[in-house]
Amino acid sequence: MKTETRHADASTAFDCTVCGARLDADHVDVAADGSHCTFCGATQGDTGPSDDGVSLDVGDALHDARVHRGETLEQAAHFTRIQIPYLRALEHDDASMFDPFPGITYARYFLRDYAEHLGIDPTPLVRRFDSEVTAPPVLPTLAPARTRRPRPGRWAMGGVVVLIVLLAASAAWSRGYLRDPVAQGPPSVAPSAGAPSAVVPASPSDQGPPPPRRIVAVMRTEDRPSWVQVTVNGAVVREQTVPAGTTLRFKATRTFEIRLGDAGAVVLTIDGKRVPTGSSGAVADLSFALRNGRVVRL
């Protein structure tokens, strides 16, 4: 007996619970046993973005960039170290996931890191986020002021103590205890050549920038594509032919390695400094490591 399959009439899009693909009315099949993803065939439950919360209007940009890179939500969570529910909330424009404050503050950092991982400019997305969501300020709780009844006896005792201190200071001054020791003492002796001089601590601006704690690599293909293989901390995270005009960003805490199929087609920067890649059509292998707070080329 043939089962009749028809497309769903759902007007909202959501992610497949198995493969993470974006599902809408054209990519969901409804059969007798329920709704199915047209990509992997998995049965879908009552899944969809929530209408509660504030619309951030950035989810489509994040989702499209992730699909274009060929990543699932599990892979994106592994690379960014951001939990899947938070990535799904960002792609669904659901800010209620991050309530209450200070969750909104963390969502802003998650949005920037996720956008940088996907290779898109996070500035307009964060600006849109800030215009839609306002985090309430946290005000310290002040205890009510405690009022005390004045006690006449304390004022009188305080006056007596002040008078005794003034008399003692006057007597010490008359005996020379409080006079300027520089004016009365022997003339100062200049330090000899061998005497150690005073060490003036350097200001924070004289100490230079703090050492880097991670390797930030940005690669960009210019006018033609190039095959690349990227290894971060010993694990291969990308191996594909990158189209022309594409920018990819990677972060490593120990080592970063990249193999280029066409070295002349790629512009590579490590921690903001451009690194020579090689001539046009040449295969290049570049390796970097973080040692003693410095990025060194291997």
C-alpha positions in Angstrom: 0.0 0.0 0.0 1.5 3.3 -1.1 1.6 6.1 1.6 0.5 9.5 0.3 3.1 12.2 1.1 2.4 15.9 0.9 4.2 19.1 1.9 3.4 20.7 5.2 1.5 24.0 5.3 3.7 25.4 8.1 4.6 29.1 7.5 7.4 29.2 10.0 10.9 27.6 9.7 12.7 25.5 12.2 15.8 23.3 12.5 15.7 19.5 12.0 16.2 17.8 15.3 18.7 15.3 13.8 20.7 16.9 11.0 20.1 20.6 11.9 18.9 21.6 8.4 16.6 24.6 8.1 13.1 23.3 7.4 10.2 25.3 6.0 7.0 24.5 4.1 9.0 23.3 1.0 11.3 21.0 3.0 8.9 19.1 5.3 6.9 16.0 4.1 3.8 15.0 6.0 2.9 11.3 6.0 0.7 9.0 8.0 3.3 8.6 10.7 4.1 12.4 11.1 6.3 15.1 9.5 9.6 14.2 8.0 12.8 16.2 7.1 13.3 16.0 3.3 17.1 16.0 3.9 17.6 13.1 6.3 14.1 11.7 6.6 14.0 12.0 10.4 10.5 12.3 12.0 9.9 15.8 13.4 8.0 16.6 16.6 6.1 19.8 17.4 9.2 21.9 16.7 9.3 25.5 15.8 10.5 28.9 16.9 8.7 30.5 19.8 6.8 33.6 19.2 7.4 34.8 22.8 10.4 37.1 23.5 12.0 39.9 21.6 12.8 39.6 17.9 16.5 40.2 17.2 16.2 39.9 13.4 19.7 38.3 13.1 18.8 34.6 13.0 18.5 34.4 9.2 22.0 35.8 8.7 23.5 33.4 11.2 21.6 30.4 9.9 22.4 31.1 6.2 26.1 31.6 7.0 26.2 28.3 8.9 24.5 26.4 6.1 26.8 28.0 3.5 29.8 26.6 5.5 28.2 23.2 5.6 28.1 23.0 9.4 25.6 21.5 11.7 24.6 23.0 15.0 26.7 20.3 16.8 29.8 21.3 14.8 29.3 25.0 15.4 28.8 24.4 19.2 32.1 22.3 19.2 34.1 25.1 17.4 32.6 28.0 19.4 32.2 26.3 22.8 28.7 27.7 22.9 25.9 25.3 23.9 23.4 24.3 21.2 20.3 25.8 22.9 21.9 29.2 22.8 23.0 28.9 19.1 19.5 27.8 18.2 18.0 30.7 20.1 20.2 33.2 18.2 19.2 31.6 14.9 15.6 31.7 15.9 15.7 35.3 17.0 14.5 34.3 20.4 16.0 36.6 23.1 13.8 35.1 25.9 16.3 32.2 26.1 18.8 34.6 27.7 16.5 36.2 30.3 16.8 37.3 33.0 19.8 39.7 33.2 22.7 39.2 33.1 21.9 36.5 30.4 21.4 39.3 27.8 25.0 40.4 28.4 26.2 36.8 27.7 24.0 36.7 24.6 25.8 39.7 23.2 29.2 38.0 23.6 27.7 34.7 22.1 26.4 36.7 19.1 29.8 38.3 18.4 31.8 35.0 18.8 29.3 33.1 16.6 29.3 35.7 13.9 33.1 35.8 13.9 33.3 32.0 13.7 30.9 32.0 10.7 33.1 34.6 8.9 30.6 37.5 8.9 30.9 41.0 10.3 29.4 41.0 13.9 29.2 44.8 14.2 25.8 45.3 12.4 24.3 42.2 14.2 25.4 43.4 17.6 24.1 46.9 16.8 20.7 45.4 15.8 20.8 43.3 19.0 21.4 46.4 21.1 18.6 48.3 19.4 16.1 45.5 20.1 17.1 44.4 23.6 18.0 46.6 26.6 19.5 45.0 29.6 18.1 46.5 32.9 20.8 47.9 35.1 21.6 46.1 38.3 21.4 48.5 41.2 22.8 47.7 44.7 20.3 47.3 47.5 20.8 50.0 50.1 19.8 49.3 53.6 17.7 52.1 55.2 19.8 54.6 57.2 19.7 54.0 60.9 19.0 57.0 63.1 20.5 57.3 66.5 19.5 59.6 69.3 22.1 62.2 70.2 23.8 61.6 73.6 25.1 64.8 75.2 27.7 62.9 77.2 29.6 61.8 74.1 30.1 65.3 72.8 31.6 66.4 76.1 34.0 63.4 76.2 35.0 64.0 72.6 35.9 67.6 73.4 38.1 66.5 76.3 40.0 64.0 74.1 40.6 66.7 71.4 41.9 69.1 74.0 44.3 66.5 75.4 45.7 65.8 71.9 46.2 69.5 71.2 48.1 70.0 74.5 50.3 66.9 73.8 51.1 68.1 70.3 52.0 71.6 71.6 54.4 70.2 74.1 56.0 67.9 71.5 56.5 70.9 69.2 58.1 73.0 71.9 60.6 70.2 72.5 61.5 69.9 68.8 60.0 66.4 68.3 57.7 67.6 65.5 60.0 70.0 63.8 61.3 69.5 60.3 64.1 66.9 60.5 65.6 68.1 57.2 66.0 71.7 58.5 67.7 70.6 61.8 69.7 67.5 60.7 73.1 67.4 59.0 73.4 68.3 55.4 72.4 65.6 53.0 75.2 63.6 51.5 75.0 62.8 47.8 75.0 59.1 47.0 78.3 57.6 45.9 78.8 56.2 42.4 78.6 52.6 43.7 75.4 53.2 45.8 72.3 51.7 44.3 69.8 54.2 43.0 66.1 54.2 43.7 64.1 52.0 41.4 61.1 53.8 39.9 58.3 51.3 39.0 57.4 51.4 35.4 53.9 52.6 34.5 51.5 50.2 32.8 52.0 52.0 29.5 55.8 51.4 29.7 55.4 47.6 30.1 53.9 47.0 26.6 50.8 45.1 25.7 50.0 41.8 27.5 51.2 38.6 25.8 48.6 36.9 23.6 46.7 33.9 25.1 45.5 32.5 21.8 46.3 32.5 18.1 43.8 34.5 15.9 44.1 33.6 12.2 42.2 35.2 9.4 42.4 33.9 5.8 40.9 35.5 2.7 40.8 34.3 -0.9 41.4 37.2 -3.3 40.4 36.8 -7.0 40.3 33.0 -7.2 39.4 30.0 -5.1 41.9 27.8 -3.2 41.8 24.4 -1.5 42.6 24.7 2.2 43.1 22.3 5.1 43.0 23.9 8.6 44.1 22.1 11.8 43.4 23.8 15.2 45.0 22.4 18.3 45.8 19.1 16.4 42.3 18.5 15.0 41.3 19.1 11.4 38.4 21.6 11.4 38.1 22.5 7.7 39.1 20.8 4.5 37.5 22.3 1.3 37.8 24.5 -1.7 37.1 28.0 -0.5 35.5 30.3 -3.1 37.0 33.5 -4.2 36.2 36.5 -2.0 35.6 34.4 1.2 37.0 35.3 4.6 37.4 32.6 7.3 38.4 33.2 11.0 40.0 30.7 13.3 41.1 30.7 17.0 43.6 28.3 18.6 45.0 28.0 22.1 48.0 25.9 21.3 48.8 25.3 17.6 47.4 26.4 14.2 48.3 24.7 10.9 47.1 25.5 7.4 47.8 23.9 4.0 47.1 25.9 0.9 46.5 24.4 -2.6 47.1 27.8 -4.2 49.3 29.9 -1.9 49.2 33.0 -4.1 45.4 33.2 -3.9 45.2 33.4 -0.1 46.0 36.4 2.2 46.7 35.2 5.7 47.1 37.3 8.9 48.1 35.9 12.3 47.1 38.2 15.3 46.6 41.1 12.9 50.0 40.7 11.1 50.1 39.5 7.5 52.1 36.4 6.9 53.6 35.6 3.4 52.0 32.5 2.0 53.8 31.8 -1.3 53.7 32.1 -5.0 50.7 31.6 -7.3 49.8 27.9 -7.9 52.2 26.7 -5.2 51.3 24.4 -2.3 52.2 25.9 1.1 52.2 24.4 4.6 52.2 27.0 7.4 52.4 26.2 11.1 52.2 28.4 14.2 52.3 27.7 18.0 51.7 29.7 21.2 54.8 29.4 23.4 55.5 31.4 26.6 52.8 33.9 25.7 54.2 34.4 22.1 53.1 33.3 18.7 55.9 31.6 16.9 56.1 30.1 13.4 57.3 26.5 13.3 
